[in-house]
Amino acid sequence: MKLYTLALVMSSAFVFAAQPVAFVKNIDGKCEINRLDITHAAKKGEYIYAKDKITTLKNSTIAISFNDGTRISAGPKSTINIDDYIFEPSANNYKINLFLQKGKMVFESGKVSKLAPKSVSIKTPQGIIGIRGTKFAVEAN
């Protein structure tokens, strides 16, 4: 019980310290978010933070919209890590680093890709994708 309470307090402190980078736009089926090693069921409208891990279960999909307008959708049995996300136009500071651990993902670029295309990367177990277009699909086995 003490460990769970400590994890809940740490998770709450993280949420207050960090700014959300995206939100869950749509869910079909069951999807999970792992934040600070605590996994919970994803809900439509929920905020997403840098370092979150998104997992879709069998026959499930999720659509996520980032603060700059970037959108990703993940197919069934997919895992995506939000490794890093920075969108600070006033400081000219931009970064999107995603890791598609497994499954399928569609990426549609937003302002970060247009303002600083070299600051966007999608990693897969097989390699890294540099973003130079506006929309693409990728699969990692």
Order of alpha helices (4+ residues) and beta strands (2+ residues): alpha-beta-beta-beta-beta-beta-beta-beta-beta-beta-alpha-beta-beta-beta
